[in-house]
Amino acid sequence: MAPSTKQPAQKPAVKSPAIPGGTDTGCRAYGDKGTSIDSKGRRYTKIDCTTKLPIG
């Protein structure tokens, strides 16, 4: 049986590195209901790094 490729419902928040020549992207919570998509096609929601609450 092939290993599952489905991502867990939500991963812990990850502090994203600063984008060269750009601005820091802040913290993220990955999951199927994310409101943004990263460069690898994964869905995430932008969150406050301290409170872990969604931003915007």
Backbone atoms as SQL, in Angstrom:
CREATE TABLE atoms (id INTEGER PRIMARY KEY, chain TEXT, resi INTEGER, resn TEXT, atom TEXT, x REAL, y REAL, z REAL);
INSERT INTO atoms VALUES
  (1, 'A', 1, 'MET', 'N', 0.842, -1.173, 0.000),
  (2, 'A', 1, 'MET', 'CA', 0.000, 0.000, 0.000),
  (3, 'A', 1, 'MET', 'C', 0.895, 1.246, 0.000),
  (4, 'A', 2, 'ALA', 'N', 0.580, 2.208, -0.835),
  (5, 'A', 2, 'ALA', 'CA', 1.385, 3.424, -0.962),
  (6, 'A', 2, 'ALA', 'C', 1.185, 4.321, 0.252),
  (7, 'A', 3, 'PRO', 'N', 2.267, 5.026, 0.677),
  (8, 'A', 3, 'PRO', 'CA', 2.109, 5.950, 1.802),
  (9, 'A', 3, 'PRO', 'C', 1.170, 7.092, 1.444),
  (10, 'A', 4, 'SER', 'N', 0.468, 7.573, 2.441),
  (11, 'A', 4, 'SER', 'CA', -0.483, 8.659, 2.235),
  (12, 'A', 4, 'SER', 'C', 0.254, 9.961, 1.947),
  (13, 'A', 5, 'THR', 'N', -0.236, 10.728, 0.978),
  (14, 'A', 5, 'THR', 'CA', 0.374, 12.020, 0.652),
  (15, 'A', 5, 'THR', 'C', -0.456, 13.172, 1.182),
  (16, 'A', 6, 'LYS', 'N', -1.561, 12.882, 1.852),
  (17, 'A', 6, 'LYS', 'CA', -2.415, 13.935, 2.397),
  (18, 'A', 6, 'LYS', 'C', -1.759, 14.554, 3.631),
  (19, 'A', 7, 'GLN', 'N', -1.779, 15.867, 3.692),
  (20, 'A', 7, 'GLN', 'CA', -1.194, 16.576, 4.821),
  (21, 'A', 7, 'GLN', 'C', -2.137, 16.543, 6.008),
  (22, 'A', 8, 'PRO', 'N', -1.569, 16.599, 7.235),
  (23, 'A', 8, 'PRO', 'CA', -2.434, 16.670, 8.418),
  (24, 'A', 8, 'PRO', 'C', -3.302, 17.923, 8.362),
  (25, 'A', 9, 'ALA', 'N', -4.379, 17.940, 9.118),
  (26, 'A', 9, 'ALA', 'CA', -5.317, 19.064, 9.107),
  (27, 'A', 9, 'ALA', 'C', -4.624, 20.384, 9.421),
  (28, 'A', 10, 'GLN', 'N', -3.684, 20.373, 10.366),
  (29, 'A', 10, 'GLN', 'CA', -2.989, 21.618, 10.687),
  (30, 'A', 10, 'GLN', 'C', -1.632, 21.298, 11.283),
  (31, 'A', 11, 'LYS', 'N', -0.615, 21.971, 10.787),
  (32, 'A', 11, 'LYS', 'CA', 0.735, 21.830, 11.314),
  (33, 'A', 11, 'LYS', 'C', 0.991, 22.975, 12.280),
  (34, 'A', 12, 'PRO', 'N', 1.970, 22.818, 13.157),
  (35, 'A', 12, 'PRO', 'CA', 2.300, 23.921, 14.065),
  (36, 'A', 12, 'PRO', 'C', 2.735, 25.156, 13.282),
  (37, 'A', 13, 'ALA', 'N', 2.593, 26.305, 13.888),
  (38, 'A', 13, 'ALA', 'CA', 3.007, 27.555, 13.252),
  (39, 'A', 13, 'ALA', 'C', 4.497, 27.506, 12.952),
  (40, 'A', 14, 'VAL', 'N', 4.864, 28.052, 11.807),
  (41, 'A', 14, 'VAL', 'CA', 6.257, 28.076, 11.386),
  (42, 'A', 14, 'VAL', 'C', 6.651, 29.512, 11.105),
  (43, 'A', 15, 'LYS', 'N', 7.759, 29.937, 11.647),
  (44, 'A', 15, 'LYS', 'CA', 8.269, 31.280, 11.359),
  (45, 'A', 15, 'LYS', 'C', 8.965, 31.203, 10.014),
  (46, 'A', 16, 'SER', 'N', 8.451, 31.921, 9.039),
  (47, 'A', 16, 'SER', 'CA', 9.015, 31.917, 7.699),
  (48, 'A', 16, 'SER', 'C', 10.243, 32.813, 7.636),
  (49, 'A', 17, 'PRO', 'N', 11.241, 32.411, 6.868),
  (50, 'A', 17, 'PRO', 'CA', 12.418, 33.268, 6.733),
  (51, 'A', 17, 'PRO', 'C', 12.087, 34.522, 5.932),
  (52, 'A', 18, 'ALA', 'N', 12.880, 35.541, 6.130),
  (53, 'A', 18, 'ALA', 'CA', 12.679, 36.776, 5.369),
  (54, 'A', 18, 'ALA', 'C', 12.953, 36.492, 3.897),
  (55, 'A', 19, 'ILE', 'N', 12.197, 37.118, 3.041),
  (56, 'A', 19, 'ILE', 'CA', 12.387, 36.962, 1.604),
  (57, 'A', 19, 'ILE', 'C', 13.486, 37.927, 1.179),
  (58, 'A', 20, 'PRO', 'N', 14.532, 37.424, 0.495),
  (59, 'A', 20, 'PRO', 'CA', 15.603, 38.328, 0.063),
  (60, 'A', 20, 'PRO', 'C', 15.045, 39.479, -0.763),
  (61, 'A', 21, 'GLY', 'N', 15.390, 40.700, -0.387),
  (62, 'A', 21, 'GLY', 'CA', 14.916, 41.868, -1.114),
  (63, 'A', 21, 'GLY', 'C', 13.469, 42.211, -0.826),
  (64, 'A', 22, 'GLY', 'N', 12.839, 41.493, 0.085),
  (65, 'A', 22, 'GLY', 'CA', 11.427, 41.741, 0.387),
  (66, 'A', 22, 'GLY', 'C', 11.240, 41.944, 1.867),
  (67, 'A', 23, 'THR', 'N', 10.060, 41.571, 2.342),
  (68, 'A', 23, 'THR', 'CA', 9.774, 41.717, 3.761),
  (69, 'A', 23, 'THR', 'C', 9.537, 40.352, 4.371),
  (70, 'A', 24, 'ASP', 'N', 9.605, 40.287, 5.695),
  (71, 'A', 24, 'ASP', 'CA', 9.350, 39.052, 6.415),
  (72, 'A', 24, 'ASP', 'C', 7.899, 38.646, 6.186),
  (73, 'A', 25, 'THR', 'N', 7.653, 37.353, 5.967),
  (74, 'A', 25, 'THR', 'CA', 6.293, 36.890, 5.704),
  (75, 'A', 25, 'THR', 'C', 5.534, 36.533, 6.965),
  (76, 'A', 26, 'GLY', 'N', 6.168, 36.580, 8.138),
  (77, 'A', 26, 'GLY', 'CA', 5.475, 36.310, 9.384),
  (78, 'A', 26, 'GLY', 'C', 5.284, 34.837, 9.653),
  (79, 'A', 27, 'CYS', 'N', 4.410, 34.519, 10.607),
  (80, 'A', 27, 'CYS', 'CA', 4.146, 33.135, 11.003),
  (81, 'A', 27, 'CYS', 'C', 2.994, 32.571, 10.174),
  (82, 'A', 28, 'ARG', 'N', 2.982, 31.241, 10.072),
  (83, 'A', 28, 'ARG', 'CA', 1.966, 30.565, 9.266),
  (84, 'A', 28, 'ARG', 'C', 1.423, 29.350, 9.993),
  (85, 'A', 29, 'ALA', 'N', 0.160, 29.042, 9.737),
  (86, 'A', 29, 'ALA', 'CA', -0.454, 27.801, 10.200),
  (87, 'A', 29, 'ALA', 'C', -0.906, 27.068, 8.944),
  (88, 'A', 30, 'TYR', 'N', -0.264, 25.945, 8.651),
  (89, 'A', 30, 'TYR', 'CA', -0.594, 25.176, 7.457),
  (90, 'A', 30, 'TYR', 'C', -1.827, 24.315, 7.700),
  (91, 'A', 31, 'GLY', 'N', -2.660, 24.173, 6.674),
  (92, 'A', 31, 'GLY', 'CA', -3.852, 23.340, 6.775),
  (93, 'A', 31, 'GLY', 'C', -4.714, 23.466, 5.537),
  (94, 'A', 32, 'ASP', 'N', -5.629, 22.537, 5.385),
  (95, 'A', 32, 'ASP', 'CA', -6.500, 22.479, 4.200),
  (96, 'A', 32, 'ASP', 'C', -7.365, 23.720, 4.007),
  (97, 'A', 33, 'LYS', 'N', -7.670, 24.441, 5.080),
  (98, 'A', 33, 'LYS', 'CA', -8.554, 25.606, 4.981),
  (99, 'A', 33, 'LYS', 'C', -7.780, 26.911, 4.951),
  (100, 'A', 34, 'GLY', 'N', -6.483, 26.859, 4.640),
  (101, 'A', 34, 'GLY', 'CA', -5.664, 28.058, 4.591),
  (102, 'A', 34, 'GLY', 'C', -6.152, 29.055, 3.566),
  (103, 'A', 35, 'THR', 'N', -5.867, 30.323, 3.815),
  (104, 'A', 35, 'THR', 'CA', -6.326, 31.398, 2.942),
  (105, 'A', 35, 'THR', 'C', -5.262, 31.845, 1.936),
  (106, 'A', 36, 'SER', 'N', -4.046, 31.305, 2.056),
  (107, 'A', 36, 'SER', 'CA', -2.954, 31.643, 1.144),
  (108, 'A', 36, 'SER', 'C', -2.272, 30.360, 0.692),
  (109, 'A', 37, 'ILE', 'N', -1.438, 30.470, -0.331),
  (110, 'A', 37, 'ILE', 'CA', -0.705, 29.318, -0.856),
  (111, 'A', 37, 'ILE', 'C', 0.762, 29.694, -0.958),
  (112, 'A', 38, 'ASP', 'N', 1.649, 28.833, -0.407),
  (113, 'A', 38, 'ASP', 'CA', 3.079, 29.134, -0.456),
  (114, 'A', 38, 'ASP', 'C', 3.675, 28.728, -1.810),
  (115, 'A', 39, 'SER', 'N', 4.981, 28.928, -1.962),
  (116, 'A', 39, 'SER', 'CA', 5.642, 28.660, -3.244),
  (117, 'A', 39, 'SER', 'C', 5.663, 27.177, -3.603),
  (118, 'A', 40, 'LYS', 'N', 5.360, 26.302, -2.641),
  (119, 'A', 40, 'LYS', 'CA', 5.319, 24.861, -2.897),
  (120, 'A', 40, 'LYS', 'C', 3.889, 24.357, -3.063),
  (121, 'A', 41, 'GLY', 'N', 2.918, 25.279, -3.101),
  (122, 'A', 41, 'GLY', 'CA', 1.522, 24.907, -3.313),
  (123, 'A', 41, 'GLY', 'C', 0.779, 24.470, -2.071),
  (124, 'A', 42, 'ARG', 'N', 1.366, 24.678, -0.891),
  (125, 'A', 42, 'ARG', 'CA', 0.707, 24.299, 0.364),
  (126, 'A', 42, 'ARG', 'C', -0.157, 25.453, 0.861),
  (127, 'A', 43, 'ARG', 'N', -1.353, 25.124, 1.372),
  (128, 'A', 43, 'ARG', 'CA', -2.275, 26.141, 1.892),
  (129, 'A', 43, 'ARG', 'C', -1.891, 26.488, 3.324),
  (130, 'A', 44, 'TYR', 'N', -1.969, 27.778, 3.659),
  (131, 'A', 44, 'TYR', 'CA', -1.682, 28.242, 5.013),
  (132, 'A', 44, 'TYR', 'C', -2.481, 29.491, 5.324),
  (133, 'A', 45, 'THR', 'N', -2.592, 29.786, 6.616),
  (134, 'A', 45, 'THR', 'CA', -3.226, 31.000, 7.100),
  (135, 'A', 45, 'THR', 'C', -2.158, 31.815, 7.812),
  (136, 'A', 46, 'LYS', 'N', -2.119, 33.119, 7.551),
  (137, 'A', 46, 'LYS', 'CA', -1.181, 34.008, 8.236),
  (138, 'A', 46, 'LYS', 'C', -1.671, 34.174, 9.670),
  (139, 'A', 47, 'ILE', 'N', -0.753, 34.005, 10.641),
  (140, 'A', 47, 'ILE', 'CA', -1.130, 34.138, 12.043),
  (141, 'A', 47, 'ILE', 'C', -0.163, 35.069, 12.770),
  (142, 'A', 48, 'ASP', 'N', -0.636, 35.619, 13.877),
  (143, 'A', 48, 'ASP', 'CA', 0.203, 36.431, 14.746),
  (144, 'A', 48, 'ASP', 'C', 1.179, 35.487, 15.451),
  (145, 'A', 49, 'CYS', 'N', 2.467, 35.816, 15.437),
  (146, 'A', 49, 'CYS', 'CA', 3.487, 34.942, 16.016),
  (147, 'A', 49, 'CYS', 'C', 3.356, 34.786, 17.531),
  (148, 'A', 50, 'THR', 'N', 2.804, 35.771, 18.196),
  (149, 'A', 50, 'THR', 'CA', 2.677, 35.724, 19.648),
  (150, 'A', 50, 'THR', 'C', 1.400, 35.051, 20.092),
  (151, 'A', 51, 'THR', 'N', 0.262, 35.501, 19.558),
  (152, 'A', 51, 'THR', 'CA', -1.028, 34.970, 20.001),
  (153, 'A', 51, 'THR', 'C', -1.462, 33.720, 19.247),
  (154, 'A', 52, 'LYS', 'N', -0.855, 33.475, 18.098),
  (155, 'A', 52, 'LYS', 'CA', -1.196, 32.342, 17.216),
  (156, 'A', 52, 'LYS', 'C', -2.592, 32.457, 16.630),
  (157, 'A', 53, 'LEU', 'N', -3.162, 33.667, 16.643),
  (158, 'A', 53, 'LEU', 'CA', -4.494, 33.913, 16.068),
  (159, 'A', 53, 'LEU', 'C', -4.356, 34.350, 14.627),
  (160, 'A', 54, 'PRO', 'N', -5.329, 34.010, 13.768),
  (161, 'A', 54, 'PRO', 'CA', -5.279, 34.429, 12.360),
  (162, 'A', 54, 'PRO', 'C', -5.216, 35.938, 12.216),
  (163, 'A', 55, 'ILE', 'N', -4.521, 36.385, 11.183),
  (164, 'A', 55, 'ILE', 'CA', -4.406, 37.799, 10.872),
  (165, 'A', 55, 'ILE', 'C', -5.284, 38.101, 9.652),
  (166, 'A', 56, 'GLY', 'N', -6.060, 39.147, 9.730),
  (167, 'A', 56, 'GLY', 'CA', -6.834, 39.623, 8.589),
  (168, 'A', 56, 'GLY', 'C', -8.009, 38.819, 8.343);
